[in-house]
């Protein structure tokens, strides 16, 4: 199983920590909840293992995610959204995410989900 299917990888111009700080500020500005922040490299260091900077942000907005999960319950496997920021070997700063449009195919949702949701916008 290839885990990168539907994922987008972008190369960053800032350090991992600065990218995380900028993304956190963007979430706050847009009233999006940061449900969890996982510092994989920090946890690795705690057990004596060296890992390049690798951070995961788990975020979302219940006003947007709840209707998706009500319309297609299996969408819950992909929600809340996640952003992985890491220092790779081929490029020093990268981040990866699965765009919302990919959720319908990964969770088995159909065009009916898109029709049910229409052009609704959920904001705080």
Backbone bond lengths (Angstrom), bond angles and torsions (degrees), N, CA, C in turn:
res aa  C-N    CA-C-N  psi(-1)  N-CA   C-N-CA  omega(-1)  CA-C   N-CA-C  phi
1 X - - - 1.458 - - 1.529 108.49 -
2 X 1.321 115.70 122.75 1.461 119.59 178.52 1.520 108.96 -87.81
3 X 1.328 116.70 118.02 1.460 122.10 -173.87 1.519 112.97 -78.63
4 X 1.340 118.52 -14.03 1.457 120.93 -177.42 1.527 113.15 -88.31
5 X 1.321 118.94 -0.94 1.456 121.29 -178.87 1.525 109.26 -58.84
6 X 1.325 115.34 126.84 1.455 120.56 179.62 1.515 114.49 80.95
7 X 1.332 116.84 -1.55 1.460 120.51 -178.14 1.525 109.67 -88.51
8 X 1.309 115.03 152.11 1.455 121.70 175.64 1.524 107.25 -116.44
9 X 1.330 115.62 131.41 1.458 121.04 176.43 1.520 108.08 -113.52
10 X 1.303 116.21 128.89 1.455 122.46 178.53 1.517 108.92 -120.58
11 X 1.320 115.45 147.76 1.455 120.71 177.27 1.516 108.03 -96.62
12 X 1.313 116.69 134.05 1.452 121.26 -175.78 1.517 112.92 -100.60
13 X 1.325 114.62 162.74 1.460 121.57 177.67 1.518 111.92 -105.33
14 X 1.320 117.18 -1.04 1.457 121.81 -175.12 1.525 109.34 -122.32
15 X 1.315 115.79 163.20 1.464 119.85 176.93 1.526 109.45 -63.10
16 X 1.314 115.14 165.04 1.469 119.94 177.50 1.525 109.67 -57.28
17 X 1.330 117.39 -48.71 1.467 119.95 -177.87 1.520 111.98 -63.50
18 X 1.329 117.74 -39.39 1.464 119.42 179.13 1.523 110.98 -69.46
19 X 1.326 117.33 -38.04 1.468 120.51 176.82 1.523 110.09 -61.36
20 X 1.330 116.89 -44.23 1.468 121.27 178.32 1.528 110.06 -61.29
21 X 1.320 117.68 -45.50 1.471 121.52 -179.72 1.523 110.79 -62.01
22 X 1.316 117.18 -42.73 1.467 120.86 179.52 1.532 110.89 -64.94
23 X 1.338 116.16 -41.60 1.463 119.52 -179.57 1.525 110.65 -67.60
24 X 1.327 117.33 -40.11 1.467 120.61 177.28 1.527 110.31 -60.82
25 X 1.330 117.43 -41.66 1.467 121.07 178.36 1.528 110.37 -63.79
26 X 1.325 116.89 -39.33 1.462 120.77 178.14 1.523 111.07 -64.38
27 X 1.335 116.97 -43.04 1.469 120.20 177.50 1.526 110.20 -59.49
28 X 1.316 116.16 -45.97 1.460 120.84 -179.49 1.528 111.02 -61.82
29 X 1.316 116.30 -44.86 1.468 121.96 179.91 1.525 111.56 -59.92
30 X 1.324 116.27 -34.86 1.476 121.22 -177.51 1.528 112.60 -96.13
31 X 1.326 116.98 8.24 1.472 122.85 178.68 1.531 112.11 58.29
32 X 1.315 115.12 41.84 1.461 121.30 176.87 1.523 107.21 -103.84
33 X 1.315 115.98 134.74 1.462 121.75 -176.43 1.528 111.44 -77.92
34 X 1.323 116.03 131.06 1.460 121.32 169.80 1.526 105.63 -92.04
35 X 1.325 116.49 105.05 1.463 121.14 -176.50 1.521 111.79 -77.37
36 X 1.346 115.88 -35.32 1.462 119.02 -178.21 1.519 110.17 -156.89
37 X 1.321 114.59 150.19 1.454 122.48 174.02 1.517 106.15 -130.45
38 X 1.315 116.55 121.78 1.460 120.89 -177.81 1.526 108.48 -117.96
39 X 1.310 115.68 120.07 1.457 122.20 178.00 1.534 107.11 -97.76
40 X 1.323 116.32 87.77 1.464 120.57 -177.15 1.529 111.29 -59.67
41 X 1.326 116.84 -42.91 1.463 119.78 -178.42 1.530 111.04 -68.08
42 X 1.311 117.32 -36.08 1.459 121.02 176.36 1.519 111.98 -64.47
43 X 1.322 116.10 -40.47 1.466 120.16 178.16 1.527 110.51 -68.57
44 X 1.334 116.64 -37.20 1.472 119.81 177.44 1.528 110.02 -62.02
45 X 1.330 116.05 -41.35 1.468 120.16 179.76 1.527 111.35 -60.77
46 X 1.319 117.08 -34.23 1.464 121.25 -179.65 1.527 112.76 -63.74
47 X 1.327 116.31 -24.47 1.466 119.19 179.31 1.529 111.36 -106.80
48 X 1.339 115.22 15.92 1.451 120.49 174.98 1.511 115.58 80.84
49 X 1.334 117.71 17.97 1.462 120.35 178.93 1.529 109.28 -109.00
50 X 1.315 115.00 143.11 1.452 121.10 -179.87 1.525 109.47 -96.80
51 X 1.325 115.94 126.37 1.469 121.58 -179.83 1.523 107.21 -138.62
52 X 1.335 118.43 135.83 1.461 119.21 175.77 1.529 110.12 -57.53
53 X 1.323 118.07 155.41 1.464 120.10 -179.96 1.528 111.67 -49.73
54 X 1.323 116.26 122.81 1.467 122.96 -177.88 1.521 107.56 -144.52
55 X 1.334 117.30 116.75 1.467 122.34 -176.18 1.528 109.58 -130.20
56 X 1.306 115.82 143.14 1.466 122.00 178.45 1.520 109.22 -122.49
57 X 1.329 116.28 128.57 1.467 121.82 175.73 1.520 107.66 -111.71
58 X 1.318 116.23 131.30 1.466 122.52 178.73 1.519 106.34 -115.88
59 X 1.327 116.30 119.87 1.453 120.32 -169.02 1.529 111.32 -145.90
60 X 1.319 115.57 163.56 1.463 119.83 176.75 1.508 111.48 174.79
61 X 1.304 114.12 -177.63 1.452 122.52 178.17 1.523 107.40 -133.88
62 X 1.327 118.52 113.92 1.462 120.26 -179.07 1.534 113.86 -54.68
63 X 1.320 116.77 -29.23 1.471 118.89 178.34 1.522 111.57 -67.67
64 X 1.313 117.39 -25.01 1.458 121.20 177.45 1.510 112.42 -94.93
65 X 1.317 116.52 -42.19 1.459 120.32 -175.84 1.510 114.67 -75.27
66 X 1.323 116.95 -37.51 1.468 119.73 -177.41 1.522 112.35 -59.89
67 X 1.353 119.71 -47.63 1.476 118.63 177.35 1.527 112.73 -60.29
68 X 1.331 117.58 -35.49 1.464 119.94 177.13 1.525 110.82 -62.37
69 X 1.344 115.76 -45.54 1.462 119.69 -178.10 1.532 111.96 -70.35
70 X 1.330 116.84 -31.66 1.467 119.42 175.82 1.528 111.09 -67.81
71 X 1.338 116.41 -38.19 1.461 120.52 -179.12 1.531 111.43 -75.20
72 X 1.327 116.73 -34.12 1.470 121.17 -178.97 1.526 107.50 -145.47
73 X 1.336 117.65 90.59 1.465 121.31 -174.05 1.530 115.40 -53.06
74 X 1.324 118.56 -30.02 1.461 119.01 -179.05 1.526 112.24 -70.68
75 X 1.308 117.79 -12.36 1.460 120.99 175.26 1.530 109.90 -61.12
76 X 1.308 117.14 -23.96 1.470 121.35 -178.91 1.526 112.65 -60.32
77 X 1.328 118.04 -20.82 1.463 120.08 178.14 1.531 110.66 -68.01
78 X 1.323 117.57 -26.22 1.464 122.37 -178.27 1.523 113.50 -102.06
79 X 1.304 117.38 -5.20 1.465 120.90 -179.15 1.523 109.16 -112.16
80 X 1.302 118.18 147.56 1.455 128.31 -0.92 1.534 111.41 -68.48
81 X 1.311 114.46 168.74 1.455 121.70 -179.75 1.523 110.59 -69.95
82 X 1.326 115.55 158.37 1.459 120.95 -177.81 1.520 110.07 -134.40
83 X 1.318 115.44 146.48 1.462 122.27 173.98 1.521 107.25 -130.77
84 X 1.321 116.29 123.25 1.455 121.88 177.28 1.520 108.24 -102.93
85 X 1.324 116.57 126.67 1.467 122.31 177.72 1.515 106.22 -120.10
86 X 1.346 116.88 125.24 1.452 118.78 -177.15 1.519 111.05 -149.21
87 X 1.315 113.50 162.42 1.455 121.16 174.86 1.507 106.83 -98.89
88 X 1.320 116.28 107.32 1.455 120.74 -178.23 1.515 112.53 -88.61
89 X 1.323 115.39 177.53 1.462 119.76 179.46 1.526 111.38 -86.23
90 X 1.338 117.83 -35.79 1.459 120.15 -178.46 1.525 112.19 -83.05
91 X 1.300 117.36 -25.17 1.466 121.83 176.47 1.515 106.71 -143.45
92 X 1.324 117.49 133.09 1.462 119.16 -172.49 1.526 115.46 -66.94
93 X 1.311 118.88 -21.23 1.462 119.71 -177.89 1.527 109.33 -141.39
94 X 1.307 115.95 118.55 1.456 120.63 -179.03 1.514 109.67 -138.00
95 X 1.315 116.47 157.30 1.444 119.45 168.52 1.509 109.54 -142.76
96 X 1.323 115.24 153.91 1.456 121.78 -172.14 1.516 109.26 -138.48
97 X 1.326 115.32 142.06 1.456 120.82 177.07 1.518 110.03 -154.04
98 X 1.315 116.58 164.16 1.460 122.81 175.29 1.529 106.04 -106.87
99 X 1.327 117.96 116.62 1.466 119.39 -178.68 1.522 111.55 -67.37
100 X 1.314 116.14 154.78 1.461 120.70 -179.25 1.516 112.10 -54.39
101 X 1.312 117.76 -38.49 1.475 119.58 -177.56 1.519 111.52 -61.99
102 X 1.319 118.20 -23.96 1.458 121.22 179.14 1.523 111.80 -79.16
103 X 1.317 117.72 -18.11 1.464 119.97 -177.18 1.516 111.98 -63.08
104 X 1.335 117.69 -38.49 1.460 119.30 -176.58 1.519 111.22 -62.31
105 X 1.332 118.11 -36.56 1.455 119.23 179.26 1.525 111.64 -79.00
106 X 1.335 117.91 -36.30 1.468 119.23 -176.75 1.522 112.01 -74.57
107 X 1.319 117.60 -27.10 1.464 119.00 -178.52 1.528 112.41 -100.73
108 X 1.322 116.64 5.14 1.456 119.73 176.56 1.517 113.70 80.41
109 X 1.315 118.10 11.83 1.451 120.59 178.83 1.523 109.21 -71.26
110 X 1.304 115.22 159.43 1.451 119.22 -177.17 1.518 111.39 -113.79
111 X 1.303 115.55 -178.68 1.460 119.96 174.99 1.519 110.69 -60.97
112 X 1.322 117.14 -23.78 1.459 120.87 177.63 1.522 112.05 -59.60
113 X 1.326 116.83 -34.82 1.463 120.60 177.33 1.515 109.52 -61.75
114 X 1.315 115.95 -47.04 1.458 119.08 179.92 1.523 110.71 -62.72
115 X 1.308 117.07 -38.84 1.466 120.24 179.25 1.525 111.07 -66.13
116 X 1.347 117.31 -40.93 1.466 121.44 178.82 1.516 111.38 -62.43
117 X 1.328 115.34 -40.20 1.450 119.71 -175.93 1.521 112.74 -81.63
118 X 1.322 116.51 -27.05 1.455 120.89 177.38 1.511 112.81 53.32
119 X 1.303 115.83 -136.83 1.462 122.13 -178.17 1.510 112.14 -102.16
120 X 1.328 118.25 23.10 1.464 121.12 -178.52 1.520 110.89 -59.50
121 X 1.313 115.40 144.82 1.466 121.45 174.46 1.522 107.33 -122.99
122 X 1.315 115.28 135.46 1.457 119.65 178.80 1.518 108.29 -114.95
123 X 1.301 115.06 120.67 1.455 120.10 176.43 1.523 107.51 -132.32
124 X 1.287 114.55 164.63 1.452 120.45 -178.70 1.504 110.75 -75.60
